[in-house]
Amino acid sequence: MGQFGERLAAAAAVLGPWGIFLAALADNAFIPFPQGVDALLVAQALAAPSTVYLAAGLGVAGSLIGSVVLYFLARKAGAAMLRKRVSEAGMRRMQQTIEEYGAAALIPPAAIPLPLPMKPVVLAAGIFQMPLGPFCAAIVFARVLRYFGVAYLTLRFGGDALAFAEEHALAAALLCVALTAAFYCVNRWSNSRLSPRA
């Protein structure tokens, strides 16, 4: 899987914006992608600034498709896929998190451009039957924040964009918490509006 990921990274690097789509799809559908979509976005912004927002949009689309693939694999394969990554106690905590926070639980690992574990949360969303609509909304919301944020920072700060993001990780985390809370409240409100009244 690692060698395949390296070959995929090499191919994606020469395909421009569509390479970012391919990388995001693969990375979210369980194929390790060694370079990372963020690094490819930075490279794209430096090489062809006029295409970087197209690349970011394609990255969002690829991430959504890959995440949905993994979500449905998790629904079919059950807990065995998640047990390879987390303990039984971890699985119980993840189930409680999914039940309590719903799709909002997906936003921090999907939005913050740091090595946070996202795949276990996506697996848990499928295993514990998170509704597909809120799942997709959370992935798109988080990835738009992340990929368009990386694109903007690179256009402004050049090759130092990811270093800038790491230096301001606390501010990014606080912003992510605020946006996650807003998403959670909107999601709860919309669910209460859609649920049948007694």
Buried (B, 14 or more C-beta within 10 A) or exposed (E): EEEEBBEBBEEBBEEBBEBBBBBBBBBBBBBBBEBBBBBBBBBBBBEEEEBBBBBBBBBBBBBBBBBBBBBEBBBEEEBEBBEEEBEEEBBEEBBEBBEEBBBBBBBBBBBBBBEEEBBBBBBBBBBBEBEBEBBBBBBBBBBBBBBBBBBBBBBEBEEEBBEEBEEEEEEBBEBBEEBBEEBBEEBEEEEEEEEEEE
